[in-house]
Amino acid sequence: MDDLINAPNLAPNIITELFKLVLKGLQQAETWLREEAKGHDPFGIAGRKYFTHVHERYNTMRILGMSHPVPLREIYVRVNILNKVSARQRVSVDELERFFDRDRRTFGEKRETMEGQEIANRVQKVLVLGKPGSGKTTFLKSLALQALDNKLQEKRIPIFVGLKDWNDSTNTILDFIVEQFDICGFPDAKPFVERLLERGKCLLLLDGFDEVSRNLDHAIRQIRDFSEKYKDNHFILSCRIAAYNYVFEKFTEVEMADFNDKQISAFITNWFQHGKNTAEQCWEKMNLPENRPIKELASTPLLLTLLCLAFDEQLSFPRNRAELYKEAIDALLKKWDNSRRIQRQEVYKKLSLQRKENLLGRIAHTTFLEGKYFIRQQHLEQAIADFIKHLPDADTTSLEPDSENILKAIEAHHGLLVERAAGIYSFSHLTIQEYFTTRHILQERTKDSLPELVRQHLMDERWREIFLLLAGMLNDSNELLLAMRAELSSLAKNETLAGLLADVESILNSSSPFPPYGSRPLALFYLLSAFDRRAKSRRDTASGAIDFEIALHGPRRYYSGTQAAAGLRHIIRMSQTLTLF
């Protein structure tokens, strides 16, 4: 790499040596000059052509819905890497449940990460694993650009190999790389490439092992042999987590971490770099409490890009979130692979995309009803087997051994189910589980099912997003909204709630601190905050009672604990929900 970068400095030495040789004979000098030109020209014009080619080819990003490519350097956000792969952890369901924060809608514990560039500097052979859409290819492209810019610790020539393109060709890895140099007009490229590799001057970026579909065993042998033969170079290999099965023992495994708030904000800023106000509005609206399910999707770079595209259209997120979620799921189920011309082998060919959605809907609905967010692998495999057994054209002869492979294929191809620890799965996002639950409810809908659903679950805050999605996905939501109004009216006759409303009137009839407009809602929220204050002061009963009494301006009734407060808050929120449609 130093030779390549310092090529112009070689000229004086060449002239000096040439002058010496001239004295020994012109013919000998001509031969030497020809050999030197052959050896050093690639470090000059041809080398610059290659660098230009790498820059032009990999400094672009264009995914679903984008009308034109954008420069990667302008929007790239540094990624974080997990040292330990999540699916290798030995953790119980109970432990995962303890780490699950439903209020923030996040799965798993916070784990220590490092910057992606750091792992590229420190480790000679790295296997980067990640979920679909987690940014693996973008990360490898960024490393190629950083190598061009001399921003890595060691100066190395970046060589990017799309493993799908290589596997589709009949070339060896070496010949495939030589072909990339030939495309750049590099003269006599093969000996030059071999010399670089033998001297350990390259950063080999092998992208998309999960996209290798032909002669897999042969491909594995070639990658192993190549990385052993040229072991002094640095290798970074990428693959989807579920598609990898311990085949490269000498590579250190790491995992792409989800985007955190800082990275999401930075990406939005970079995306709307020519409109600062737009970036600020997007970030502000994404952080509104009602948009938490939307923000949850933003932890996946692919889905964050879709959210930015959606926001750019109307400077807001769609009011009907179901449409946005459907677009995100379509991207993971089919569009993402199709846009890159990737055809993956189906383990069970009769399980079409439509049937996969039906299967995921059944799993989501069953687990959501039971309040489960983490599911054991054997339960999922049984659910898959039961689903396929009832398909009209099912082939059940090899069903049992295929259930595990079908599960792994759904995870690897689409990323909608994720292995959170060894043998324990969840949906990739709580939002995804809620969407598929809602979809299943609509598929199984009968004449009385919606009113019954409202009676059973309206007051369960876990179901709030389900009701919002239902209202958006129904062709006519009148039946649902009328059932919700009827249920809320029935609840208003409850003695506790009636007492609360009487207390509101008591506050308003006394020296009310609230303005006339909107006074009842303000008074109601004031009362609810008193519940929280009382609950927090329960260790000191006397002070708690006095605090509560003062807060209520002396109304006639006390209420107990945070459960009542939470329930009443939910009534208010569900009442507000009815005004959204």
C-alpha positions as CSV (number, residue, x, y, z in Angstrom):
1,M,0.0,0.0,0.0
2,D,2.9,2.3,0.8
3,D,4.3,1.7,-2.6
4,L,1.0,2.5,-4.2
5,I,0.6,5.7,-2.3
6,N,4.2,6.8,-2.6
7,A,4.5,5.9,-6.3
8,P,5.4,9.5,-7.5
9,N,8.5,9.4,-5.2
10,L,9.9,6.4,-7.0
11,A,10.7,8.5,-10.1
12,P,14.0,10.0,-9.0
13,N,15.4,6.6,-8.0
14,I,14.3,5.1,-11.3
15,I,16.1,7.9,-13.2
16,T,19.3,7.4,-11.2
17,E,19.3,3.7,-11.8
18,L,18.6,4.2,-15.4
19,F,21.5,6.7,-15.8
20,K,23.9,4.2,-14.3
21,L,22.7,1.5,-16.6
22,V,23.1,3.8,-19.6
23,L,26.8,3.8,-18.9
24,K,26.8,0.0,-19.2
25,G,25.0,-0.1,-22.5
26,L,21.9,1.3,-24.1
27,Q,20.4,-2.1,-24.8
28,Q,20.6,-3.2,-21.2
29,A,19.0,0.1,-20.1
30,E,16.1,-0.4,-22.5
31,T,15.4,-3.9,-21.1
32,W,15.5,-2.6,-17.5
33,L,13.3,0.4,-18.3
34,R,10.6,-1.9,-19.8
35,E,10.6,-4.2,-16.8
36,E,10.5,-1.3,-14.4
37,A,7.6,0.3,-16.3
38,K,5.8,-3.0,-16.1
39,G,6.4,-3.2,-12.4
40,H,5.6,0.4,-11.4
41,D,2.8,1.5,-13.8
42,P,0.1,-0.3,-11.8
43,F,1.1,1.8,-8.8
44,G,0.6,4.9,-11.0
45,I,-2.2,5.5,-13.5
46,A,-3.7,2.0,-13.3
47,G,-3.6,2.2,-9.5
48,R,-5.5,5.4,-9.5
49,K,-8.0,4.0,-11.9
50,Y,-8.7,1.1,-9.5
51,F,-9.1,3.5,-6.6
52,T,-11.5,5.6,-8.7
53,H,-13.5,2.4,-9.6
54,V,-13.8,1.3,-5.9
55,H,-14.9,4.8,-4.9
56,E,-17.5,5.1,-7.7
57,R,-18.9,1.6,-7.2
58,Y,-19.1,1.5,-3.4
59,N,-19.8,5.1,-2.4
60,T,-23.5,4.8,-3.4
61,M,-26.6,3.7,-1.6
62,R,-29.9,3.0,-3.1
63,I,-32.6,0.8,-1.6
64,L,-36.4,0.3,-1.8
65,G,-38.4,3.4,-2.8
66,M,-35.4,5.7,-3.4
67,S,-35.7,7.6,-6.6
68,H,-31.9,8.0,-7.0
69,P,-28.8,6.8,-5.3
70,V,-27.2,8.8,-2.5
71,P,-23.5,9.1,-1.6
72,L,-22.7,6.6,1.2
73,R,-20.1,8.9,2.7
74,E,-22.8,11.6,3.3
75,I,-25.4,9.4,5.1
76,Y,-23.3,6.7,6.7
77,V,-23.5,6.3,10.5
78,R,-20.8,4.4,12.3
79,V,-22.1,1.1,13.4
80,N,-21.6,-0.7,16.7
81,I,-20.6,-4.4,17.0
82,L,-21.5,-6.9,19.7
83,N,-18.5,-9.0,20.8
84,K,-20.8,-12.0,21.5
85,V,-23.4,-13.3,19.2
86,S,-26.9,-13.2,20.8
87,A,-28.0,-16.6,19.5
88,R,-25.0,-18.2,21.3
89,Q,-26.0,-17.0,24.7
90,R,-27.2,-19.5,27.3
91,V,-30.0,-17.6,28.9
92,S,-33.5,-18.7,30.1
93,V,-36.8,-17.4,29.1
94,D,-37.3,-15.9,32.6
95,E,-34.1,-14.0,32.3
96,L,-35.0,-12.6,28.9
97,E,-38.5,-11.6,30.3
98,R,-36.7,-9.7,33.1
99,F,-34.7,-7.7,30.6
100,F,-37.7,-7.0,28.4
101,D,-38.9,-3.4,28.8
102,R,-42.4,-3.2,27.4
103,D,-42.7,0.5,28.1
104,R,-39.7,1.2,25.9
105,R,-40.7,-1.7,23.6
106,T,-37.1,-3.1,23.7
107,F,-36.0,-6.7,23.7
108,G,-33.0,-7.9,25.6
109,E,-30.5,-6.4,27.9
110,K,-28.1,-3.5,27.1
111,R,-24.8,-5.0,26.1
112,E,-21.4,-3.6,25.6
113,T,-20.5,-2.7,22.0
114,M,-17.5,-1.4,20.1
115,E,-17.2,0.6,16.9
116,G,-17.1,-1.4,13.8
117,Q,-13.9,0.3,12.6
118,E,-12.2,-0.8,15.8
119,I,-13.0,-4.5,15.2
120,A,-11.6,-4.2,11.6
121,N,-8.4,-2.7,13.0
122,R,-7.9,-5.3,15.8
123,V,-8.9,-8.6,14.3
124,Q,-7.3,-10.2,11.2
125,K,-10.2,-12.5,10.3
126,V,-13.7,-11.3,11.2
127,L,-17.1,-12.9,10.5
128,V,-19.8,-10.1,10.8
129,L,-23.2,-11.6,11.4
130,G,-26.4,-9.7,11.4
131,K,-30.2,-9.8,10.8
132,P,-31.6,-9.0,7.4
133,G,-31.5,-5.2,6.8
134,S,-29.0,-4.7,9.7
135,G,-26.4,-2.9,7.5
136,K,-23.8,-5.6,6.9
137,T,-23.1,-4.7,3.2
138,T,-23.1,-1.0,4.0
139,F,-20.6,-1.6,6.7
140,L,-18.3,-3.5,4.4
141,K,-18.6,-0.8,1.7
142,S,-17.7,1.9,4.3
143,L,-14.6,-0.1,5.3
144,A,-13.5,-0.1,1.6
145,L,-13.9,3.7,1.5
146,Q,-12.1,4.1,4.8
147,A,-9.2,2.1,3.5
148,L,-9.1,4.4,0.4
149,D,-9.0,7.4,2.8
150,N,-6.2,5.9,4.9
151,K,-8.5,5.9,8.0
152,L,-7.7,2.4,9.1
153,Q,-4.7,1.7,11.3
154,E,-2.8,-0.2,8.5
155,K,-2.7,0.9,4.9
156,R,-4.2,-1.8,2.8
157,I,-5.7,-2.1,-0.6
158,P,-9.5,-2.8,-0.3
159,I,-10.8,-5.6,-2.4
160,F,-14.6,-6.0,-2.3
161,V,-16.0,-9.4,-3.3
162,G,-19.8,-9.9,-3.6
163,L,-20.0,-13.6,-2.9
164,K,-23.2,-14.0,-4.8
165,D,-21.6,-12.6,-8.0
166,W,-18.5,-14.7,-7.5
167,N,-20.6,-17.9,-6.9
168,D,-22.7,-17.2,-10.0
169,S,-19.5,-17.1,-12.1
170,T,-17.2,-20.1,-12.8
171,N,-14.0,-18.3,-11.5
172,T,-11.9,-19.0,-8.6
173,I,-11.8,-16.2,-6.0
174,L,-8.4,-15.2,-7.3
175,D,-9.5,-15.0,-10.9
176,F,-12.7,-13.2,-9.8
177,I,-10.5,-10.5,-8.1
178,V,-8.2,-10.3,-11.1
179,E,-11.3,-9.7,-13.2
180,Q,-12.2,-6.7,-11.1
181,F,-8.7,-5.2,-11.7
182,D,-9.0,-6.0,-15.4
183,I,-12.2,-4.0,-15.6
184,C,-10.3,-1.0,-14.3
185,G,-7.8,-1.3,-17.2
186,F,-5.1,-2.7,-15.0
187,P,-2.3,-4.1,-17.2
188,D,-1.3,-7.7,-16.6
189,A,-3.3,-7.7,-13.4
190,K,-2.9,-11.3,-12.2
191,P,0.8,-11.2,-11.2
192,F,0.3,-7.8,-9.6
193,V,-2.7,-9.1,-7.5
194,E,-0.8,-12.2,-6.5
195,R,2.1,-10.1,-5.4
196,L,-0.2,-7.9,-3.3
197,L,-1.8,-10.9,-1.7
198,E,1.5,-12.7,-1.0
199,R,2.8,-9.6,0.7
200,G,-0.3,-9.3,2.9
201,K,-1.2,-5.8,1.6
202,C,-5.0,-6.3,1.1
203,L,-8.2,-5.9,3.0
204,L,-10.5,-8.6,1.6
205,L,-14.2,-7.7,2.1
206,L,-16.2,-10.9,1.3
207,D,-19.9,-9.9,1.4
208,G,-23.0,-12.0,1.7
209,F,-22.0,-15.6,2.4
210,D,-25.8,-16.3,3.0
211,E,-26.3,-15.4,-0.7
212,V,-24.2,-18.3,-1.9
213,S,-26.7,-20.8,-3.4
214,R,-24.7,-23.1,-5.7
215,N,-22.2,-25.7,-4.8
216,L,-22.1,-24.6,-1.2
217,D,-19.4,-27.1,0.0
218,H,-17.1,-26.1,-2.9
219,A,-17.6,-22.4,-2.1
220,I,-16.8,-23.0,1.6
221,R,-13.6,-24.9,0.6
222,Q,-12.5,-22.1,-1.7
223,I,-13.0,-19.4,0.9
224,R,-11.2,-21.4,3.5
225,D,-8.3,-22.3,1.2
226,F,-8.0,-18.7,-0.1
227,S,-8.0,-17.2,3.4
228,E,-5.3,-19.7,4.5
229,K,-3.1,-19.3,1.5
230,Y,-3.0,-15.5,1.8
231,K,-3.3,-15.5,5.6
232,D,-1.2,-12.3,6.1
233,N,-4.1,-10.2,4.6
234,H,-7.1,-9.0,6.6
235,F,-10.4,-10.7,5.9
236,I,-13.9,-9.5,6.8
237,L,-16.7,-11.9,5.8
238,S,-20.4,-11.0,6.3
239,C,-23.4,-13.4,6.6
240,R,-27.0,-13.4,8.0
241,I,-27.0,-14.9,11.5
242,A,-29.5,-17.7,10.9
243,A,-27.8,-18.8,7.7
244,Y,-24.4,-19.4,9.4
245,N,-23.4,-22.7,10.9
246,Y,-19.8,-22.7,12.2
247,V,-18.0,-23.3,8.9
248,F,-15.2,-20.9,9.3
249,E,-13.5,-21.8,12.5
250,K,-10.6,-19.4,12.2
251,F,-12.8,-16.3,11.9
252,T,-13.8,-14.3,15.0
253,E,-17.6,-14.0,15.1
254,V,-19.2,-10.7,15.9
255,E,-22.7,-9.3,15.5
256,M,-24.1,-6.1,14.1
257,A,-25.8,-4.2,17.0
258,D,-29.2,-2.5,16.5
259,F,-29.1,1.3,16.1
260,N,-29.4,3.2,19.4
261,D,-31.0,6.6,19.8
262,K,-27.7,8.4,19.0
263,Q,-27.3,6.5,15.7
264,I,-30.9,6.9,14.7
265,S,-30.7,10.7,15.3
266,A,-27.4,10.9,13.3
267,F,-28.9,9.0,10.4
268,I,-31.9,11.2,10.2
269,T,-29.7,14.3,10.3
270,N,-27.5,12.9,7.5
271,W,-30.5,11.8,5.5
272,F,-32.1,15.3,5.6
273,Q,-28.8,17.1,5.5
274,H,-30.1,19.7,3.1
275,G,-33.1,20.4,5.3
276,K,-32.2,20.9,8.9
277,N,-35.7,21.7,10.0
278,T,-37.0,18.5,8.3
279,A,-34.5,16.4,10.2
280,E,-35.5,18.1,13.5
281,Q,-39.2,17.6,12.8
282,C,-38.6,13.9,11.9
283,W,-36.7,13.2,15.1
284,E,-39.1,15.2,17.2
285,K,-42.2,13.4,15.9
286,M,-40.5,10.0,16.1
287,N,-40.1,10.5,19.8
288,L,-43.7,11.4,20.5
289,P,-45.3,8.8,22.9
290,E,-47.9,7.8,20.3
291,N,-45.1,7.0,17.8
292,R,-43.1,4.6,20.0
293,P,-44.1,1.6,17.9
294,I,-42.8,3.4,14.8
295,K,-39.5,4.4,16.5
296,E,-39.0,0.8,17.5
297,L,-38.6,-0.2,13.9
298,A,-35.9,2.5,13.4
299,S,-33.4,0.3,15.3
300,T,-33.1,-1.7,12.0
301,P,-31.2,0.5,9.4
302,L,-33.2,-0.8,6.4
303,L,-36.5,0.1,8.2
304,L,-35.2,3.4,9.4
305,T,-34.5,4.3,5.7
306,L,-38.1,3.4,4.9
307,L,-39.3,5.6,7.7
308,C,-37.3,8.5,6.4
309,L,-38.7,8.0,2.9
310,A,-42.2,7.9,4.4
311,F,-41.7,11.1,6.5
312,D,-40.2,12.9,3.5
313,E,-43.4,12.6,1.5
314,Q,-45.7,14.5,3.9
315,L,-43.4,15.7,6.7
316,S,-45.2,13.4,9.0
317,F,-45.6,9.7,9.6
318,P,-48.7,8.1,8.1
319,R,-51.8,8.4,10.3
320,N,-52.7,4.9,9.4
321,R,-49.7,3.1,10.9
322,A,-50.9,-0.3,9.6
323,E,-49.9,0.8,6.0
324,L,-46.4,1.7,7.2
325,Y,-46.0,-1.6,9.0
326,K,-47.2,-3.5,6.0
327,E,-44.6,-1.8,3.8
328,A,-41.9,-2.6,6.3
329,I,-42.9,-6.3,6.4
330,D,-43.2,-6.5,2.6
331,A,-39.6,-5.1,2.5
332,L,-38.3,-7.9,4.7
333,L,-40.5,-10.7,3.2
334,K,-39.8,-10.1,-0.5
335,K,-38.7,-6.7,-1.8
336,W,-35.3,-6.6,-0.2
337,D,-34.0,-9.8,-1.8
338,N,-35.8,-9.1,-5.1
339,S,-34.2,-5.7,-5.4
340,R,-30.8,-7.4,-5.3
341,R,-31.8,-10.3,-7.6
342,I,-31.4,-12.9,-4.9
343,Q,-33.3,-16.1,-5.2
344,R,-33.1,-18.2,-2.0
345,Q,-33.9,-21.9,-1.9
346,E,-37.1,-22.7,-0.1
347,V,-37.0,-25.5,2.3
348,Y,-40.7,-26.3,1.9
349,K,-41.8,-25.1,-1.5
350,K,-45.6,-25.2,-0.7
351,L,-45.0,-22.5,2.0
352,S,-45.7,-19.5,-0.2
353,L,-45.2,-15.9,1.1
354,Q,-48.9,-15.7,1.7
355,R,-48.8,-18.8,3.8
356,K,-45.7,-17.6,5.7
357,E,-47.7,-14.5,6.7
358,N,-50.6,-16.7,7.8
359,L,-48.2,-18.8,9.8
360,L,-46.6,-15.8,11.5
361,G,-50.1,-14.4,12.2
362,R,-51.1,-17.6,14.0
363,I,-47.8,-17.7,16.1
364,A,-48.1,-14.0,16.9
365,H,-51.8,-14.2,18.0
366,T,-51.3,-17.3,20.1
367,T,-48.3,-15.9,21.9
368,F,-49.7,-12.4,22.3
369,L,-52.9,-13.8,23.9
370,E,-50.7,-15.7,26.4
371,G,-48.6,-12.6,27.1
372,K,-45.5,-14.3,25.7
373,Y,-42.8,-12.4,24.0
374,F,-40.1,-15.1,24.1
375,I,-40.8,-18.5,22.6
376,R,-38.9,-21.7,22.9
377,Q,-37.6,-23.2,19.6
378,Q,-39.4,-26.5,20.1
379,H,-42.8,-24.7,20.5
380,L,-42.2,-22.8,17.3
381,E,-41.3,-26.0,15.4
382,Q,-44.4,-27.6,16.7
383,A,-46.5,-24.6,15.6
384,I,-44.9,-24.8,12.1
385,A,-45.6,-28.6,11.9
386,D,-49.3,-28.1,13.0
387,F,-49.8,-25.3,10.5
388,I,-48.4,-27.3,7.6
389,K,-50.4,-30.5,8.5
390,H,-53.6,-28.5,7.9
391,L,-52.6,-27.1,4.5
392,P,-54.8,-28.6,1.8
393,D,-51.8,-29.7,-0.3
394,A,-49.4,-30.5,2.5
395,D,-46.7,-33.1,2.1
396,T,-46.2,-34.4,5.6
397,T,-43.8,-37.2,4.9
398,S,-40.8,-35.2,5.8
399,L,-42.4,-32.6,7.9
400,E,-40.8,-33.3,11.3
401,P,-37.2,-32.9,10.2
402,D,-38.1,-29.9,8.1
403,S,-39.7,-27.9,10.9
404,E,-36.4,-26.7,12.2
405,N,-35.1,-25.9,8.8
406,I,-38.3,-23.9,7.9
407,L,-37.9,-21.9,11.1
408,K,-34.2,-21.1,10.3
409,A,-35.1,-20.2,6.8
410,I,-37.9,-17.8,7.9
411,E,-35.3,-16.2,10.3
412,A,-32.5,-16.1,7.7
413,H,-34.5,-14.9,4.7
414,H,-36.8,-12.4,6.4
415,G,-35.6,-11.6,9.9
416,L,-39.1,-11.4,11.3
417,L,-38.3,-14.0,13.9
418,V,-35.0,-13.6,15.8
419,E,-33.1,-16.1,18.0
420,R,-32.5,-14.0,21.1
421,A,-30.6,-16.7,23.0
422,A,-29.8,-20.3,22.2
423,G,-33.1,-22.0,21.4
424,I,-35.3,-19.0,22.4
425,Y,-37.0,-16.7,19.8
426,S,-39.0,-13.6,19.6
427,F,-40.4,-11.5,16.9
428,S,-37.9,-9.0,15.7
429,H,-39.9,-6.1,17.1
430,L,-43.0,-5.9,19.3
431,T,-44.6,-3.9,16.6
432,I,-44.2,-6.8,14.2
433,Q,-45.8,-9.2,16.7
434,E,-48.7,-6.7,17.2
435,Y,-49.2,-6.3,13.4
436,F,-49.3,-10.0,12.7
437,T,-51.7,-10.5,15.7
438,T,-54.0,-7.9,14.2
439,R,-53.8,-9.5,10.8
440,H,-54.8,-12.9,12.2
441,I,-57.7,-11.4,14.1
442,L,-59.1,-10.0,10.9
443,Q,-58.5,-13.2,9.0
444,E,-60.4,-15.2,11.7
445,R,-63.1,-12.5,12.1
446,T,-66.7,-13.7,12.7
447,K,-70.0,-11.8,13.2
448,D,-69.5,-11.3,17.0
449,S,-65.7,-11.5,17.3
450,L,-65.0,-7.7,17.3
451,P,-67.5,-6.8,20.1
452,E,-66.2,-9.8,22.1
453,L,-62.6,-8.7,21.6
454,V,-63.5,-5.3,22.9
455,R,-65.2,-6.7,26.0
456,Q,-62.2,-8.9,26.8
457,H,-59.3,-6.6,26.0
458,L,-60.2,-3.0,25.8
459,M,-59.0,-2.2,29.3
460,D,-55.8,-4.2,28.8
461,E,-53.2,-1.6,27.9
462,R,-51.1,-4.3,26.1
463,W,-53.9,-4.3,23.4
464,R,-54.0,-0.6,22.7
465,E,-51.8,-0.8,19.6
466,I,-53.9,-3.8,18.4
467,F,-57.1,-1.7,18.5
468,L,-55.4,1.2,16.7
469,L,-54.2,-1.2,14.0
470,L,-57.6,-2.8,13.7
471,A,-59.2,0.5,13.1
472,G,-56.7,1.2,10.4
473,M,-56.9,-2.2,8.7
474,L,-60.7,-2.6,8.7
475,N,-62.5,-1.5,5.5
476,D,-65.2,-0.1,7.8
477,S,-64.2,0.5,11.4
478,N,-67.7,1.6,12.6
479,E,-68.5,-1.7,14.2
480,L,-65.3,-1.6,16.2
481,L,-65.6,2.0,17.3
482,L,-69.3,1.5,18.3
483,A,-68.3,-1.5,20.4
484,M,-65.5,0.6,22.0
485,R,-68.0,3.4,22.8
486,A,-70.5,1.0,24.3
487,E,-67.8,-0.6,26.5
488,L,-66.5,2.8,27.7
489,S,-70.1,3.9,28.5
490,S,-70.6,0.8,30.5
491,L,-67.4,1.4,32.4
492,A,-68.5,4.9,33.1
493,K,-71.3,3.5,35.2
494,N,-68.8,1.7,37.4
495,E,-69.0,3.0,41.0
496,T,-65.3,3.8,41.3
497,L,-65.3,5.8,38.0
498,A,-68.5,7.5,38.9
499,G,-66.9,8.6,42.2
500,L,-63.9,9.9,40.3
501,L,-66.1,12.0,38.0
502,A,-67.9,13.3,41.0
503,D,-64.6,14.4,42.5
504,V,-63.8,16.1,39.2
505,E,-67.0,18.1,39.5
506,S,-66.1,18.8,43.2
507,I,-62.8,20.4,42.1
508,L,-64.4,22.4,39.4
509,N,-67.2,23.7,41.7
510,S,-64.6,24.8,44.3
511,S,-61.8,27.3,43.7
512,S,-60.6,25.5,40.6
513,P,-57.1,26.2,39.5
514,F,-58.0,25.2,35.9
515,P,-59.0,27.4,33.0
516,P,-62.6,27.0,31.8
517,Y,-61.5,25.5,28.4
518,G,-60.5,21.9,28.8
519,S,-61.0,22.1,32.6
520,R,-62.4,18.6,33.0
521,P,-59.5,16.8,31.3
522,L,-57.0,18.8,33.3
523,A,-58.8,18.1,36.5
524,L,-58.9,14.4,35.7
525,F,-55.2,14.3,35.0
526,Y,-54.6,16.2,38.2
527,L,-56.5,13.5,40.1
528,L,-54.6,10.7,38.4
529,S,-51.2,12.3,39.3
530,A,-52.5,12.3,42.9
531,F,-52.9,8.6,42.7
532,D,-49.2,8.3,41.8
533,R,-48.2,10.6,44.6
534,R,-50.2,8.6,47.0
535,A,-48.8,5.3,45.8
536,K,-45.2,6.7,46.1
537,S,-46.0,7.8,49.7
538,R,-47.5,4.6,50.9
539,R,-44.7,4.0,53.3
540,D,-45.7,7.1,55.1
541,T,-49.5,6.7,55.4
542,A,-50.2,9.9,57.2
543,S,-48.3,12.1,54.9
544,G,-49.6,10.2,51.9
545,A,-53.2,10.7,53.1
546,I,-52.7,14.4,53.8
547,D,-51.0,14.9,50.4
548,F,-53.8,13.1,48.6
549,E,-56.5,15.0,50.4
550,I,-54.9,18.3,49.6
551,A,-54.5,17.3,46.0
552,L,-58.2,16.5,45.7
553,H,-59.3,19.7,47.5
554,G,-61.2,17.5,50.0
555,P,-63.3,15.2,47.9
556,R,-65.4,12.5,49.5
557,R,-63.6,9.3,48.4
558,Y,-60.1,7.7,48.5
559,Y,-58.8,5.3,45.8
560,S,-56.2,2.6,46.2
561,G,-52.9,2.1,44.5
562,T,-51.4,2.4,41.1
563,Q,-53.6,-0.2,39.5
564,A,-56.6,2.1,39.7
565,A,-54.6,5.0,38.4
566,A,-53.2,2.9,35.5
567,G,-56.7,1.6,34.6
568,L,-58.2,5.1,34.6
569,R,-55.4,6.4,32.5
570,H,-56.1,3.7,30.0
571,I,-59.8,4.6,29.9
572,I,-58.9,8.2,29.1
573,R,-56.4,7.1,26.4
574,M,-59.0,4.7,24.8
575,S,-61.5,7.6,24.9
576,Q,-59.0,9.7,23.1
577,T,-58.4,6.9,20.6
578,L,-61.9,7.2,19.4
579,T,-61.2,10.8,18.3
580,L,-58.5,9.7,16.0
581,F,-60.8,8.2,13.4
